[in-house]
């Protein structure tokens, strides 16, 4: 990170829009992984939330990081027609764990994640994964990866394939731990490759993705990939106090007074989520004290991602017994400004530590 440049965030991953909503198929907040997981997406303006069931693999947080990193590598490579990405396990480990990605253990975890992605099939209800058209009666079975393996290691891979099942995954993991510099390849399924080519998804800030924990990460991915954010322009605030006042007006439901043409403006986006039982289930919060836990997750998101200006639970204006999640995030050049400010602040924090050392 020697140069900030204009293209922020510096470390990126790509999540396909529908899977971003169904991120619950990845067991981000579970210590004991299971082989079948159900997930629901947040409702959008024109459709009730999607539903999916993931079978076969045990999709961990590492699997999610590898899957979204592979999509971003594919995007950076110009989205080749064959859907293929070439990499070494050491290279992938450095991208997944930027500060400590060289060890044999990290390479083994990458290989295990690839194995779980290959083993998993996702049955998605309510969407055509090739066109992303929303069809309530559609039922599709999707693969998250088409293929993955090491080049130049034919015999070990064939032996592992003949053994099948869990033994194959262990053999591949062992191979990966021993061959950190060998070339590996993976192939994205056509529905995913087409989605990346056509930008049917969102770029994620990988520093935030790695920093968030548990349901906060789950919720952040869903919010980032939600299609119903509304764009607003407001006068550029002189400071944080003025920004808070403007956000309060924006969240109050009072009709917005548009800024004058000659005013210096910033762009923000707003989203309101009706917190009914289905919304909480979609957010992965189904236990007691769910409102308190959602508030804690929102606090973590705003603390970790400086582009989120507000994330709070409010009583519904039209129904006093119901609650809504009100969100405001920076967009456009204003988002880039806040990302750059956060990077500079982190640098200033690290510099005294380096000097002391």
N, C-alpha and C positions, 0 to 999 in steps of 0.2 A: 504494500500500500504506500509506495513512495509518492504517487501522484493521485490526487483526488479526481481530476478530470471532470467531465460533464456527464459521464454515463454511470449513474449511480442507481442501485447499490452496486458495490464492487464485486461482491460474491453473490451469485444468483443461482436459483433453481427455477424449474418450470413445473407448474401443476396444471393438469388438464382440468377444465372448468367443472365437468360433472364429477370427476373423482375428487376434486377439491371439496365439493359439497358432501361427498360420501367418504370423507377422510376417516370416519369411524371404522372402516374395514381394516385400517392399520391400528394396531393395539398400542397406541402411544402411551397411554396411562396405565398399562397393566404390567404387573411383574410376572404373572403366570399366563403365558400365551396359550390360546386354544386354537383348534383347527377350523372352527366355523364361527363367523362373526356376522352380526346383522348391523346395518347402518341405515340411517335416514338422513336425507338432506333437508336443509331449511326450505320452507315454502317461499316461492317467488310470486311476483305479481300475477302471473298467468298460469301457475301450476302448483299443486300441492307437492310437498317435498318428495324427492326420489327415494326409492328403497333399493337396497342391495344386500346380497348375502355373499360372503367370501368363503370359499371352501378349499380345503387341501393344504394350504401353507399356513405358516404362523407368521403373520405380517407384523413385524416389530417396528419400532421407531427407526432403527437402522435401515430396514427395508424401505421405509418411506423416504428417507434421506437419499438412499442409493437410487431409487426409482425417479425421484424428481431431479436428481443430479444428472442421471442418464438422459432424461428428456432435455435438459439444458445443454448438455454436451452435443446432443443430436442437433439442437437448434443452432448452436455456435458453428457446427460443421456444415451449415447450409442445408440441412434436412435432406441428405442423400436419398435417392429414389429407392434404394434397397432397404432402407430403414435401419441400417447397420451403424454401430458405434464401436470403434476400436480403442482400447485403453490397456494400461497395465493395472494390476491390483494396487500397486504402490501409488500410482497416479490417482486412482479413484479414492484410495484411503486418505490421501492428502487433501482432496476436495471435501470429503465427508468430515474429516477431523483435521482442519487446517494447521493446528499447532502440534499435533502428535499423531500423524498418520503414516508412520513408516514401519511400525513393528509388525512381526509375523502375526500377532494376535489380531491386529486391525485388518490385515489382509484376509485372515480366516473369517472374520465377521462379515467382510464384504462378500466373500464366496458363499457364506451361509445365507446372506440376504438375497443374493441372486437365486440360490436354490429355492428359497421360500416364494420368491416372486414367480419363478417358473412353475412351481407346484400349484399356485393359486388360480382358481377360476372365480370370476365374479359374475353372479347373476343379477343384472340390473333391470329394474322395473320402471317403466314410465319414460324412457328416452331411447332413441335410436343412436347408438354410439358412433355410427359412421356419418350421420348428417347432423347430429345433436338436436334433431327435431323432437319436440316433446310430445310423446304419444302415450296417453294413460294406459292403454292396453298392451303396449310393447313389452316383451320379455326377451332380453338378450343375455347370452353367456359370453363373457369377454375374458381374454387372457391379458395379464398385465405385461408380460414379456413373451415374445415369440420364441426366442432361443438365446442361449448364452453358453460360452465355453472358452477354453484356452486353445490358442493356435500352437501347433508344433508339439502337442502333447497327446497325440492320437491314442496310443495304447492305454494310458491311465484313464482317459475319458471314456473310451470304449468299455473298459473293464468296469468302470463305475456305472455306466449306463446299463450293462448286462445285469449288474447286481440289483439295480432298481431301487426306488423308494428312498428311505432314509439313509441306507448305506451309500447310495449314489451321492447324496448331498454331503455326507461325511468324507467320502473319497475326494470329491471336488474341493472341499474345504481344506483337506490335507494338502492337496496339490497346490492350492492357492497360497498356503503358508510357506511352501518351499520354493515357489516360482514367482516371487514378487515382481521381477522385471520382465517376465514373459508377456507376450501380447495376448490379451483376451478380447473377445467380441461379444456384443449382445445385439439382438435384433428387436426393434419395437414392433408390436403388432400394427397392422395397417390402420386401424381406427385411431390409435394413439399417434402414429407418425403423421396422419392427415391432420389431426387436431393441432399438433405442434406447428406444422407448415402453415396452417391457416390462423394461428394465434388464438385458438379456441381454448384459452386458459389465461393464466396470469404469471408474470415473473414474481417470484418470492425473494425477499431479502434473506439470504441464507444465514447471516449473522443473527437475525431475529429468530429465524426458524430453529437454529441450534440452541439459542438462549432460553426460549420459552419451554416450560415444562408442563406435563400432564394435560389437563383439559384446556389450559390457556393456549397451548399450541394448537390443539384440535379446533378450538373456537376461532383462533386467528386465521387459520387456513380457510375455514368456511367463510369468514368475513371477507378475506382478500379475494376469494373466488365468487362472491355473491354478485349476481348481475343487476341488482336493483338499486345500486347507489345513485343518488340524485346530485347533479352538479349545481353549485352556487358560486356566484362572485360576490366578494365583500371587500370593502376598503381595507387596504393594508394596515394592520394594527401597528401602533407605535411601540407596543411592548406587550408583555405577557398579561398585564392587568386589562389592557384594552382588548386583547384577544379573548380573555375569559368573558368580558362583557358582551362582545359580539357573538360568541358561541352561545351564551345564555339566551340572547334574543333569537338566534337561529333555531334553538331547541324548544322555544316556548310556544311555537305555533303561531306567533304573530306574523302577519304577512310581511315578507322581506321588502325593504326599501332598496331598490337597485342603486348601485353606485353611479355617480355621474361619469360620463365618457372620459373626461380628462383626469379622473381620479386614478391613483395607483392602486390596482386591485390584486387580490390573491384568489386562487381557486380552491374551493373545498368541496367535499362530497358528504352527503348525509345518508343515513340508513336507519330505519326504525323496524325492529323485530318485535312482533306481538308475542309475549311470553306465555303461550298456552302450554299444555302438557306435551304436545307434539314438538314444539320448539325446544323445550328443555331436553326431550329425548334426542332430538337432532344434535344438540350441543353436547351430548354425552353426559348430562347431569340428571340422573334419575333417582338419586338418593335423597334423604332428608336434608333440610337446610340448603336446598338448591339455590335459592335466591342469594344467600350469603356466599356460597361457593362461586356463583356467577360474578358477584361483585368482586371477589378476590381475583378471579381470572381476568376481569376487565382492568383491575388495578395493575396486574402484571403486564398486560398488553400495553397500556399507556406508558408504563415505566420503561418497557423494553423497546418499543417501537415509537420513536419520536414523531412519526407522521400521524399517529392517532392523537387527536386533539381532545376528544371527549368520548368516554364510554361509560354510561351510567344507566341505572335502572330508575324509571320514573313511573308514577301512576298514570294509567291511561286517562286522557282528558275526557273521553266519552263514556268511560266505565270505571267508576271509582274503585272497584274491587279487582281490577286487572292491572297488570304491569306491562311496560314496554322497555326494550333495550334501545336507548338512543345513542347513536354513534356519529362522530364527525371526524373525518381524516383530511389531511392536506392532499392536494392533487396538483398535477402539472408542475410548473416551475417552482411553486411553493413547496411541494413535496421534496424536490431536489435541494432546495435551500435548507430544509430541516434535516435532510439526510447528511448534507455536507457539514452542517453545524454539529451534528452528533458525532461525526467522524473526527472533527477537529477537537471536540471536547474529550473524546477518548484518547487522542494523541497527547493532549496536554496532561491528562491523568497519568499516562504511562511514562512520559519523559522524566518527571522527578524520580520515579522508581529506578529508571535506568541510570540516572546520574548518581543516585545513592549507592547502587550496586557497583 
